[in-house]
């Protein structure tokens, strides 16, 4: 079958990228690529810009200034209808009675065996209208399948809404220039409806950086994507705004997990340290997908845990998707492979190698010595507390 192919040259050092119609483009694709994208990944069936300059430059731009991210690949799955609340309560392990209209929640979507299918940010737009801002997976199909068998009056669809992120210490100044002082009234993990030059948006105090940040969700994104991007970037220009990809160095420092790396279908919330009552609420009698399995796992305990590790020796590099061909194997003192590093990076600020590793509970205690087969050779490592920076999240709440 013949297909129309669009050819893009980014820099003279970057390979040519062929854009196939079956892989989609975000509403900000053409606007964001003008800033010199060097690397793309495919995320939610979209081309996703991951790197513009180099990881360390983008890291410092984020932690010292203000940055703009094209995250239109975070597709919005809308749950609406008279039974939308009931359906959402069955879909996720968090108690949605604690999520008011205008709030956002970080949630897991769990499978029948307790595995994690996705970890979206959930936005409660109206009493019976929710958005799931998705990590990379086909949760639309999962939700539609559940709805088909649920016997509830609910509509599940992907809506024409796409976000950009404004992240960094100067994010508030940019957002005030765009939306006025009232944007400062949005509490952490809450949202506000607004208009910008006739464009309807939802603004949330959320992000994937561990820094002060906002996400601007654009309605009718296909129509207005170019205009919104240019408007935000022009407002950010006086503040030194830089366009970057999602900063995995900073998210690893901040204890933010990545779906497909640190969590996956065969990983449950208790293994990654998020089986607390607020993330997996087993206190009431409300049923949700995976509840029986998670009750059993909580009672029996887990056999492995995701831990923080500090890796000695030379720099292992700066984590971006695809920079590590395989996950680094983790060895015990006898040399046996007991687990794997799921994410790792060199922290420019802390000048040490840090990451997460999935290991048996017998090797999960703080101070446990490990050996890690890194890209620089076999290096000593030790289990350390996580997050590695700002453990109480005072920075993004500020």
Secondary structure, DSSP 8 states (H G I E B T S, - for coil): ----EEEE---TTS--EEEETTSB--TTHHHHHTTT--EEEEETTEEEEEESS-HHHHHHHHHHS-EEEEETTS-EEEEESTTHHHHHHHHBSS-GGG--TTBEEE--EE-TTSBEEE--EEEEEETTEEEEE--SS-HHHHHHHHHHHHT---EEEE-SEEEEEEESTTHHHHHHHHH-GGGGG--TTBEEEEEETTEEEEEES--SSSSSEEEEEEETHHHHHHHHHHHHHHHHHTTT-EE----HHHHHHTT---BTTTB-TT-BTTTTT--STTTS--SSS---TTHHHHHHHHHH--SEEEEEEEE-SS------TTSSSS--EEE-TTS-EEEEEEEEEEETTTTEEEEEEEEEGGG-STT-EEEEEETTEEEEEEEE-S-SS-TT-HHHH-
